[in-house]
Amino acid sequence: MPVKIVAFLTPKPGREADLDTAVRAAVAGARTEPGNLRYDAWREKDGVRIVIDELYVDHDAVEAHRNAAHYIAFRGAAGDLLAGPPEVTVVEEIDVVA
């Protein structure tokens, strides 16, 4: 069953551009993962928080993503770039048009 993850990232003041760079690298890496169906970065209308919209074929693909080198590198960098922990929601499909 597909798994969707939505993460909200709030940059530390003055670190917005650095977070953008780190997110773009994470996006590029995630899009190469075999179990990844979608991985997109958005910015909220107010221009502060970044929203990561992820879609995987199943929970095993999510676990593979969490163990991928690019994701581990992003997590390592995120501590210096984020104002607080990411807000992450994991959801499962009820009724979705493919």
Backbone as CSV, one residue per row, in Angstrom:
resi,resn,N_x,N_y,N_z,CA_x,CA_y,CA_z,C_x,C_y,C_z
1,MET,0.847,-1.175,0.000,0.000,0.000,0.000,0.895,1.242,0.000
2,PRO,0.607,2.221,-0.849,1.416,3.443,-0.900,1.409,4.194,0.434
3,VAL,2.503,4.897,0.683,2.656,5.686,1.902,3.042,7.113,1.510
4,LYS,2.306,8.077,2.051,2.603,9.492,1.819,3.145,10.088,3.104
5,ILE,4.173,10.905,2.949,4.753,11.630,4.072,4.753,13.109,3.707
6,VAL,4.334,13.924,4.653,4.391,15.373,4.477,5.204,15.921,5.651
7,ALA,6.267,16.666,5.324,7.140,17.227,6.354,7.211,18.740,6.193
8,PHE,7.137,19.435,7.309,7.244,20.897,7.342,8.567,21.249,8.012
9,LEU,9.388,22.041,7.334,10.704,22.415,7.820,10.770,23.927,7.994
10,THR,11.112,24.368,9.182,11.240,25.797,9.453,12.719,26.131,9.601
11,PRO,13.248,26.980,8.716,14.672,27.315,8.807,14.965,28.267,9.965
12,LYS,16.185,28.174,10.466,16.649,29.190,11.401,16.740,30.507,10.647
13,PRO,16.481,31.620,11.311,16.638,32.914,10.648,18.049,33.049,10.070
14,GLY,18.115,33.480,8.838,19.399,33.645,8.163,19.939,32.393,7.509
15,ARG,19.278,31.255,7.707,19.748,29.978,7.136,18.830,29.477,6.023
16,GLU,17.923,30.332,5.571,16.938,29.929,4.560,17.601,29.399,3.281
17,ALA,18.587,30.126,2.768,19.246,29.704,1.521,20.003,28.394,1.717
18,ASP,20.623,28.222,2.874,21.339,26.973,3.155,20.370,25.798,3.223
19,LEU,19.214,26.021,3.833,18.212,24.956,3.899,17.694,24.634,2.500
20,ASP,17.459,25.653,1.691,17.039,25.412,0.302,18.029,24.507,-0.416
21,THR,19.309,24.789,-0.274,20.343,23.992,-0.934,20.321,22.554,-0.441
22,ALA,20.224,22.370,0.863,20.191,21.028,1.440,18.946,20.265,0.995
23,VAL,17.814,20.949,0.951,16.565,20.304,0.518,16.665,19.882,-0.949
24,ARG,17.207,20.743,-1.789,17.341,20.398,-3.215,18.209,19.157,-3.404
25,ALA,19.261,19.025,-2.623,20.108,17.830,-2.701,19.333,16.595,-2.244
26,ALA,18.561,16.729,-1.182,17.760,15.607,-0.694,16.707,15.202,-1.722
27,VAL,16.083,16.180,-2.340,15.069,15.906,-3.377,15.706,15.147,-4.528
28,ALA,16.840,15.612,-5.018,17.504,14.958,-6.152,17.838,13.507,-5.819
29,GLY,18.341,13.267,-4.623,18.669,11.902,-4.228,17.441,11.023,-4.082
30,ALA,16.408,11.543,-3.436,15.192,10.758,-3.198,14.518,10.354,-4.496
31,ARG,14.568,11.220,-5.486,13.919,10.907,-6.762,14.586,9.751,-7.493
32,THR,15.782,9.367,-7.095,16.463,8.229,-7.726,16.165,6.906,-7.030
33,GLU,15.502,6.942,-5.893,15.236,5.721,-5.133,14.183,4.872,-5.847
34,PRO,14.409,3.559,-5.950,13.469,2.697,-6.675,12.051,2.692,-6.117
35,GLY,11.884,2.814,-4.816,10.549,2.773,-4.223,9.878,4.120,-4.092
36,ASN,10.521,5.165,-4.597,9.962,6.506,-4.508,9.090,6.791,-5.715
37,LEU,7.862,7.186,-5.465,6.941,7.562,-6.537,6.921,9.060,-6.772
38,ARG,7.223,9.826,-5.710,7.169,11.281,-5.822,7.917,11.899,-4.646
39,TYR,8.623,12.981,-4.904,9.334,13.683,-3.844,9.457,15.128,-4.301
40,ASP,8.667,15.997,-3.709,8.603,17.390,-4.137,8.780,18.318,-2.945
41,ALA,9.415,19.464,-3.207,9.590,20.495,-2.181,8.762,21.707,-2.572
42,TRP,8.058,22.244,-1.615,7.214,23.422,-1.788,7.580,24.431,-0.714
43,ARG,7.179,25.670,-0.920,7.350,26.679,0.116,5.966,27.226,0.446
44,GLU,5.689,27.392,1.741,4.414,27.983,2.128,4.314,29.395,1.574
45,LYS,3.109,29.838,1.407,2.840,31.135,0.793,3.552,32.280,1.503
46,ASP,3.735,32.157,2.823,4.407,33.226,3.569,5.919,33.248,3.320
47,GLY,6.416,32.241,2.616,7.820,32.217,2.230,8.788,31.711,3.273
48,VAL,8.285,31.119,4.356,9.191,30.691,5.420,9.376,29.170,5.425
49,ARG,8.316,28.442,5.756,8.462,26.995,5.895,8.527,26.305,4.532
50,ILE,9.327,25.243,4.483,9.388,24.373,3.315,8.530,23.156,3.621
51,VAL,7.792,22.725,2.629,6.938,21.547,2.755,7.492,20.476,1.809
52,ILE,7.799,19.308,2.358,8.269,18.186,1.553,7.097,17.219,1.408
53,ASP,6.767,16.896,0.167,5.653,15.999,-0.165,6.256,14.739,-0.770
54,GLU,6.137,13.629,-0.047,6.785,12.380,-0.442,5.734,11.296,-0.673
55,LEU,6.000,10.392,-1.625,5.114,9.261,-1.870,5.965,8.047,-2.212
56,TYR,5.725,6.968,-1.495,6.495,5.734,-1.653,5.561,4.564,-1.959
57,VAL,6.116,3.525,-2.567,5.297,2.361,-2.922,4.813,1.613,-1.687
58,ASP,5.604,1.624,-0.604,5.209,0.914,0.612,6.131,1.328,1.761
59,HIS,5.910,0.724,2.917,6.711,1.067,4.106,8.169,0.638,3.948
60,ASP,8.420,-0.443,3.202,9.802,-0.857,2.965,10.561,0.222,2.196
61,ALA,9.896,0.867,1.250,10.529,1.949,0.490,10.822,3.149,1.389
62,VAL,9.935,3.410,2.351,10.174,4.496,3.315,11.420,4.169,4.133
63,GLU,11.517,2.936,4.582,12.676,2.526,5.374,13.957,2.623,4.545
64,ALA,13.907,2.233,3.286,15.077,2.359,2.411,15.468,3.829,2.262
65,HIS,14.488,4.705,2.147,14.763,6.142,2.050,15.475,6.631,3.307
66,ARG,15.001,6.213,4.457,15.597,6.656,5.723,17.041,6.180,5.873
67,ASN,17.410,5.118,5.160,18.764,4.582,5.229,19.640,5.017,4.057
68,ALA,19.093,5.811,3.147,19.844,6.269,1.973,20.882,7.312,2.378
69,ALA,22.027,7.273,1.726,23.134,8.181,2.075,22.730,9.648,1.978
70,HIS,21.961,10.018,0.957,21.581,11.422,0.802,20.643,11.879,1.920
71,TYR,19.795,10.970,2.407,18.895,11.337,3.498,19.666,11.453,4.820
72,ILE,20.593,10.548,5.038,21.416,10.603,6.245,22.234,11.899,6.253
73,ALA,22.769,12.283,5.100,23.519,13.542,4.998,22.612,14.737,5.278
74,PHE,21.387,14.700,4.752,20.452,15.794,5.002,20.136,15.906,6.490
75,ARG,19.860,14.778,7.124,19.573,14.809,8.561,20.741,15.386,9.341
76,GLY,21.961,15.062,8.922,23.141,15.589,9.599,23.246,17.101,9.470
77,ALA,22.905,17.621,8.308,22.970,19.068,8.074,21.789,19.804,8.696
78,ALA,20.652,19.144,8.790,19.411,19.805,9.207,19.491,20.399,10.609
79,GLY,20.228,19.770,11.490,20.318,20.276,12.862,20.816,21.706,12.940
80,ASP,21.717,22.077,12.048,22.257,23.440,12.037,21.376,24.412,11.264
81,LEU,20.433,23.874,10.487,19.639,24.717,9.588,18.208,24.946,10.054
82,LEU,17.692,24.061,10.887,16.282,24.118,11.279,16.092,24.814,12.617
83,ALA,15.010,25.571,12.709,14.673,26.269,13.948,14.136,25.313,15.010
84,GLY,13.692,24.154,14.592,13.146,23.146,15.500,12.984,21.846,14.749
85,PRO,12.500,20.818,15.412,12.324,19.541,14.731,11.309,19.664,13.593
86,PRO,11.510,18.902,12.526,10.515,18.901,11.448,9.173,18.399,11.973
87,GLU,8.110,18.931,11.413,6.770,18.407,11.701,6.469,17.410,10.591
88,VAL,6.314,16.134,10.954,6.168,15.070,9.961,4.863,14.329,10.187
89,THR,4.128,14.127,9.092,2.900,13.355,9.125,3.023,12.227,8.110
90,VAL,2.723,11.007,8.549,2.719,9.850,7.658,1.278,9.398,7.506
91,VAL,0.820,9.272,6.256,-0.569,8.895,6.005,-0.630,7.745,5.017
92,GLU,-1.723,6.991,5.082,-1.972,5.905,4.146,-3.216,6.209,3.335
93,GLU,-3.233,5.664,2.162,-4.302,5.897,1.183,-5.659,5.391,1.680
94,ILE,-6.672,6.189,1.423,-8.062,5.777,1.617,-8.732,5.677,0.252
95,ASP,-8.710,6.786,-0.472,-9.321,6.826,-1.806,-8.572,7.872,-2.619
96,VAL,-7.678,7.400,-3.478,-6.788,8.283,-4.234,-6.874,7.939,-5.703
97,VAL,-6.894,8.962,-6.538,-6.854,8.755,-7.980,-5.407,8.680,-8.402
98,ALA,-5.056,7.648,-9.110,-3.656,7.468,-9.533,-3.318,8.326,-10.715
